[in-house]
Amino acid sequence: MQPRLGQGIPVSSFLWPSLHAQGFSGTAGRTSSLTQPGTQFSTKDRDNDRCSCKCSQMASGGWWFEACGPSNLNGIYYAGVSNVVRYNGIKWYYWKGPSLMATMTTMMVRPAGF
């Protein structure tokens, strides 16, 4: 029996969604900061990335990691330091480059066809 939430959505689908991003709008840089379609969400205790290195543990947070790629909006904020030496910091590589530390992020997701 599959646990379900609200409108009959399986809990496993809710907690471990796959990302099927069709792009983004605004000043967020290049689409290549996103992962490939179908990438599953990984956490420290549920490693779904395509790397044997356990990206969520190294990056200190959950994300749609492929091979610990160019983005992690759930990283740690380090005030006043460069992100180059902090692998587990908040990063969105193609926005302003690898050395800029974001102070805040907001990710808004909506269903396809919205």
C-alpha positions in Angstrom: 0.0 0.0 0.0 1.4 3.4 -1.1 0.9 6.3 1.5 -0.9 9.2 -0.2 -1.3 12.9 0.4 -4.1 15.3 -0.2 -5.5 14.6 -3.7 -4.2 11.1 -4.0 -0.6 11.9 -4.8 1.8 9.1 -3.6 4.0 10.3 -0.8 7.1 9.0 -2.6 6.3 11.2 -5.6 5.8 14.2 -3.3 9.0 13.7 -1.3 11.3 12.6 -4.1 10.2 14.5 -7.2 12.0 14.4 -10.5 12.8 17.8 -12.1 11.5 18.3 -15.5 12.3 22.0 -15.9 11.4 23.7 -19.2 13.6 26.7 -18.5 13.2 29.8 -16.5 12.7 33.5 -16.9 14.3 36.6 -15.4 17.9 37.4 -14.8 19.0 33.9 -13.6 21.7 33.4 -16.2 21.8 30.4 -18.5 19.6 27.4 -18.6 22.6 25.1 -18.1 22.5 25.9 -14.4 19.6 23.5 -14.3 20.0 19.8 -14.3 18.9 17.4 -17.0 15.2 16.5 -17.2 14.2 13.6 -14.9 16.9 14.3 -12.3 15.7 13.1 -8.9 15.9 15.1 -5.7 18.7 13.9 -3.4 19.1 14.4 0.4 21.8 13.5 2.8 19.9 10.2 3.6 18.6 9.5 0.2 21.2 9.7 -2.5 19.6 9.8 -6.0 22.3 11.7 -7.9 24.5 10.2 -10.6 27.7 10.4 -8.7 29.3 8.0 -6.2 30.4 11.0 -4.1 27.0 11.6 -2.4 26.5 15.2 -3.5 23.9 16.1 -0.9 26.3 15.2 1.9 29.1 17.2 0.4 26.9 20.2 -0.4 25.1 20.2 3.0 21.6 20.1 1.6 19.1 18.6 -0.8 18.9 19.4 -4.5 18.4 17.9 -7.9 22.1 16.9 -8.3 23.4 15.1 -11.3 27.1 15.0 -10.5 27.3 17.8 -8.0 26.8 20.3 -10.8 26.7 24.1 -11.1 23.8 24.9 -8.9 22.6 24.4 -5.3 20.1 26.9 -3.9 19.8 24.9 -0.7 23.5 25.4 0.3 24.8 27.2 3.3 25.1 31.0 3.3 28.6 32.1 4.3 28.7 35.9 5.0 31.7 37.8 3.7 33.6 34.9 2.1 34.1 33.7 -1.5 32.1 30.7 -2.6 35.1 29.3 -4.5 36.5 27.7 -1.4 33.1 26.7 0.0 31.7 23.8 -2.0 28.6 23.6 0.1 27.6 27.2 -0.3 24.6 28.6 -2.1 25.4 28.6 -5.8 23.9 29.3 -9.2 27.1 29.2 -11.3 25.9 30.8 -14.5 24.3 33.8 -12.8 27.4 35.8 -11.8 30.1 33.2 -11.7 31.4 30.7 -9.2 32.8 33.3 -6.7 29.6 35.2 -6.0 27.8 34.1 -2.9 24.0 34.6 -3.1 22.5 36.0 0.1 19.0 34.7 -0.5 17.2 32.6 -3.1 13.6 32.0 -4.0 12.6 29.1 -6.2 9.0 29.1 -7.4 7.8 25.9 -9.1 4.5 25.4 -10.9 3.0 22.5 -12.9 3.6 22.2 -16.6 0.8 23.8 -18.6 0.0 26.4 -15.9 
